[in-house]
Amino acid sequence: MISVLPWGRASRRNKLPRAIPQAIAGVLSLLVVAVAGWARVADDPFGGEPFAVVSAGPSVAASGGKEVLARAPNSQPGKERGPPSDATPAAETPAGRTITIIDGTSGKRQDVLIPLSAPDGKPGAAIDQRVTELSPNGPLPRVGADGSRPSDIYARPVKVPAGRLNAPRIAIIVGGLGIGGAVTSDALGKLPAPVTLAFAPYSGGLEQLASRARNSGHEVLLQVPMEPFDYPDNDPGPQTLLTSLDAGQNIDRLQWVMSRFQGYVGVTNFTGARFTASEAAMTPVLREIGKRGLIYLDDGSSQRSVASNIAAADNLLFAKADISIDAVPTPTDVERALSRLETIARERGVAVRVAGALPVSIERISKWAKAAEGRGVLLVPISAVAKQRTEDRQQTTENNR
């Protein structure tokens, strides 16, 4: 006997099995859409795992009491990532920087000490956060809240042997470093520590090179490109300071150059005969340099430079080179220039000369320095000369009142 169900009941029974998979598929689709939407909004690649934001390099600036990762000068705005809004500020001590790691699940907190050291592990090359600030261009030097200046923080002490307090002092600055890898390594390996090293702003790895230089005992200067008389046929490079720009534009360019690396005691001109001869162009630039607690070194390449007059009026830490050591880059002429340098130092008490990053200059300066001490000459970094000349200028001003 065959039972026949009414048509409606059979239809509902046949449709029910097909409806269940469809319902499950719909629910799963909704879950996938929800998860995708949450991932797009949440931006939490760690999925709740513990994490910390740590300053891993020297280009870190402190801002508002909280640690902020400074973007590199050539990075895109908005790409930098700082700590979470509830992150514990990093505490800095002479031993290093302490950060707090917070477990995102349990809330457990753990303090970790990050040593302040150079990439090669040697102490002394860390960037002092008291004299660093973050800007739209990147990290910049500044005068700290406690009055600390980069020209003091990054200066190298002068060790004067007993009985030689009045010895003639010589400062030598070798510039153009950072562009040629081989000659830069040569300079870092051969030149004695009191020789000041000046880096151009255009090569990669400047932070590491400057750190290595300071670890070796050198003071560091930043070379700022300035307009020569034959510009643009002779173009010092991007962001060159120009007499055709207004003060604000030149300050912005100066800050871009200043952000390329940190740890320098001051800046010096890179070419710039036309720019340094313009009082209107130079005055705001030198004031910005002085406001940031830096030394300005005039490389002496232009007799028309007005930098010394502006520096005297604004009480800026200032020094001027007497002449180039390697104007004629032959071994004989470099040796003659070094001999002349000693004569000037004995006559005036202090002498300053610059040299380019040339193999002949590095070789001859290194050889000359080894014998100079035996002749009673004291080789010193540029900060010692700039501070002495500033003090002498101030004393002369007081005496004339």
Secondary structure, DSSP 8 states (H G I E B T S, - for coil): ------HHHHHHHHHHHHHHHHHHHHHHHHHHHHHHHHHHHH--TTTT--B-----SS-EEEETTEEEE---TTS-TT------TT----EEETTEEEEEEE-TTT--EEEEEEE---TTS-TT----GGGEEEETTEEEE---TTS--HHHHT-------TT-TT--EEEEEEEEETSSHHHHHHHHHHS-TTSEEEE-SSSS-HHHHHHHHHHTT--EEEEEEE--TTTTTS---TT-B-TTS-HHHHHHHHHHHHTT----SEEEEEE-HHHHT-HHHHHHHHHHHHHTT-EEEE-S--TT--HHHHHHHHT--EEE--EETTSS-SHHHHHHHHHHHHHHHHHHSEEEEEEES-HHHHHHHHHHHHHHGGGT-EE--HHHHHHHHHHHHHHHHHHH-
